[in-house]
Amino acid sequence: MMPDPTQELLLQVQGVHKRFGDNVVLAGADLDVPRGSLVTVMGRSGAGKSVFLKCLADVIRPDEGRILFDGKELAAGAARADFRRRCSFLFQSNALFDSLTALENVALPLEQTLDISEKEIRERSREALRQLELEAHQDRYPSQLSGGMQKRLALARAIVTRPELVLFDEPTAGLDPLRRNAVFVMIARYQRQFGFTAVVVTHDVPEALIASDRVALLDQGRMHFQGTPAQFSASSDSVVVSFRDNTAALSTSLAAIRSGALLHSEDV
Ligand SMILES: Nc1ncnc2c1ncn2[C@@H]1O[C@H](COP(=O)(O)OP(=O)(O)OP(=O)(O)O)[C@@H](O)[C@H]1O
């Protein structure tokens, strides 16, 4: 599927290869991510979605291929440092620090990456907690928060540096269908509210189709499909059809999200 040439691309992934020994995981994967969009990469378990996202996050170095952020190739040293400042990564596990309060968890990336005063760190951290409706819980520890609150706290920490790009690694892993819906709605809502660009990897297809501007299907190490959710739903390509059929059983949760019953973050 050709991208819309009028839309500016914040991230371009071109021909990324990655193998571990004999295991070829990525064999020329491409992805175009328009600025301000929510793009979801789907694929079967073991297809290489997490490896792909880690290549984007600079956690795994690809064997071949180019990744361009805002038009600049990441391989270059200065571009990589610039990318790290402007991008954040939300781990599947939330990766919160148990011994730090909610406020201290959120303040951490500001203390580590930006040269700003203690006062401003505190103000910006409180503001991020307020935006994610967690201000009343700033002195609690992660273990004292519900699962949904922990997810929102992880998101508050990811956005406190005002990143342009946020990468989400299976944000709904291990959640039941209702909570999966709510997490996707939460990501889509805050992505639009704060205007960051989001790349999500998931195998929760119905939720992804509802929340995303564009979707991609990773298969055999390549993006077999890239396009809008409507184009994905209408595609007669045999790989897309087979993937859709395998996930059709989840249509009940699609119906739940369409009913609009889960639009508030308190539902997470
Ligand atoms: N650090 C690593 N060293 C060796 N092999 C790895 C490493 N990380 C991932 N792999 C392999 O890469 C392949 C793809 O794994 P990956 O976790 O990216 O799949 P996935 O699509 O995210 O799967 P799931 O949906 O089940 O999480 C697997 O065969 C895995 O064993």
PDBQT file of the ligand as one rigid body, heavy atoms in Angstrom, charges set to zero:
ROOT
HETATM    1  N1  LIG A 301      17.612 -11.272  22.226  1.00  0.00    +0.000 N 
HETATM    2  C1  LIG A 301      17.259 -12.318  21.466  1.00  0.00    +0.000 A 
HETATM    3  N2  LIG A 301      18.143 -13.311  21.200  1.00  0.00    +0.000 NA
HETATM    4  C2  LIG A 301      17.797 -14.344  20.411  1.00  0.00    +0.000 A 
HETATM    5  N3  LIG A 301      16.589 -14.493  19.819  1.00  0.00    +0.000 NA
HETATM    6  C3  LIG A 301      15.682 -13.547  20.043  1.00  0.00    +0.000 A 
HETATM    7  C4  LIG A 301      15.961 -12.407  20.864  1.00  0.00    +0.000 A 
HETATM    8  N4  LIG A 301      14.852 -11.619  20.909  1.00  0.00    +0.000 NA
HETATM    9  C5  LIG A 301      13.925 -12.240  20.148  1.00  0.00    +0.000 A 
HETATM   10  N5  LIG A 301      14.414 -13.383  19.619  1.00  0.00    +0.000 N 
HETATM   11  C6  LIG A 301      13.689 -14.290  18.709  1.00  0.00    +0.000 C 
HETATM   12  O1  LIG A 301      13.074 -13.508  17.708  1.00  0.00    +0.000 OA
HETATM   13  C7  LIG A 301      11.827 -14.080  17.315  1.00  0.00    +0.000 C 
HETATM   14  C8  LIG A 301      10.739 -13.031  17.347  1.00  0.00    +0.000 C 
HETATM   15  O2  LIG A 301      10.494 -12.664  18.707  1.00  0.00    +0.000 OA
HETATM   16  P1  LIG A 301       9.559 -11.442  19.107  1.00  0.00    +0.000 P 
HETATM   17  O3  LIG A 301       9.530 -11.393  20.581  1.00  0.00    +0.000 OA
HETATM   18  O4  LIG A 301       9.960 -10.219  18.367  1.00  0.00    +0.000 OA
HETATM   19  O5  LIG A 301       8.132 -11.923  18.531  1.00  0.00    +0.000 OA
HETATM   20  P2  LIG A 301       6.717 -11.224  18.717  1.00  0.00    +0.000 P 
HETATM   21  O6  LIG A 301       6.108 -11.089  17.362  1.00  0.00    +0.000 OA
HETATM   22  O7  LIG A 301       6.870  -9.965  19.499  1.00  0.00    +0.000 OA
HETATM   23  O8  LIG A 301       5.953 -12.339  19.554  1.00  0.00    +0.000 OA
HETATM   24  P3  LIG A 301       4.809 -12.218  20.696  1.00  0.00    +0.000 P 
HETATM   25  O9  LIG A 301       3.608 -11.633  20.005  1.00  0.00    +0.000 OA
HETATM   26  O10 LIG A 301       4.595 -13.632  21.108  1.00  0.00    +0.000 OA
HETATM   27  O11 LIG A 301       5.370 -11.346  21.782  1.00  0.00    +0.000 OA
HETATM   28  C9  LIG A 301      11.586 -15.273  18.231  1.00  0.00    +0.000 C 
HETATM   29  O12 LIG A 301      11.948 -16.440  17.516  1.00  0.00    +0.000 OA
HETATM   30  C10 LIG A 301      12.535 -15.018  19.393  1.00  0.00    +0.000 C 
HETATM   31  O13 LIG A 301      12.977 -16.223  19.946  1.00  0.00    +0.000 OA
ENDROOT
TORSDOF 0
